[in-house]
């Protein structure tokens, strides 16, 4: 066998090993722990897409253009998961008028940095007004004064942003507190001008660090509209 042929075979072999290692790494970094997505939740999601955004769809799929980072302000993963798990929204008078669909996100990051996938990445979750049709949500457990987000969560969010940006054509990376800057943007579809909530998650310092660590993706600048 010629040396060049042996070299090519060795390259293919090493490339295969590398792909396998990356694949295994991805599967180990993300733990699938699905919330309830029964017929009721599916219909509520389709109703949300139509009622809030005017999108009539047969399946509650999204085309991801944005990653939105959040905090749960709930101290444990178990409690945070239990909050998102029911199909119908419990005890949230501030947003229940808009829909009975429960809040959720595609991902949740525990305080030790463990990443859980709660929904398929292209299934709509209710986590950000006006933008759910194009946004993947990442919830971080905690976020209170007594339980600030951890270094492990920071590292996990950076890894997850990289993972999602490699997989989808992500244009924007935002913190939940920045969502109203998209009011009037082409991605903004919320029809009710009075339906807004004030948010501070996941904190400006957290977002600054994430952005600095993910500059290679060249995310678009946020719209110039200022948060009220």
Protein Blocks (a to p, Z undefined) as FASTA:
>chain_A
ZZklmmmmmmmmmmmmmmmmmmmmmmmmpccddddddfklmmmmmmmmmmmnopacfbfc
dcdfbdcdddekiabfklmmmmmmpmbdghilklmmmomcdcddfbdcdfkopacdfbdf
kbccdfbghilmmpccdddeejifklccdfklmmmmmmmmmmmmmmpccfbdcdfklmmm
mgopaklmbfblklccddfbebjklmmmmmmmmmmnopacddfbdcZZ
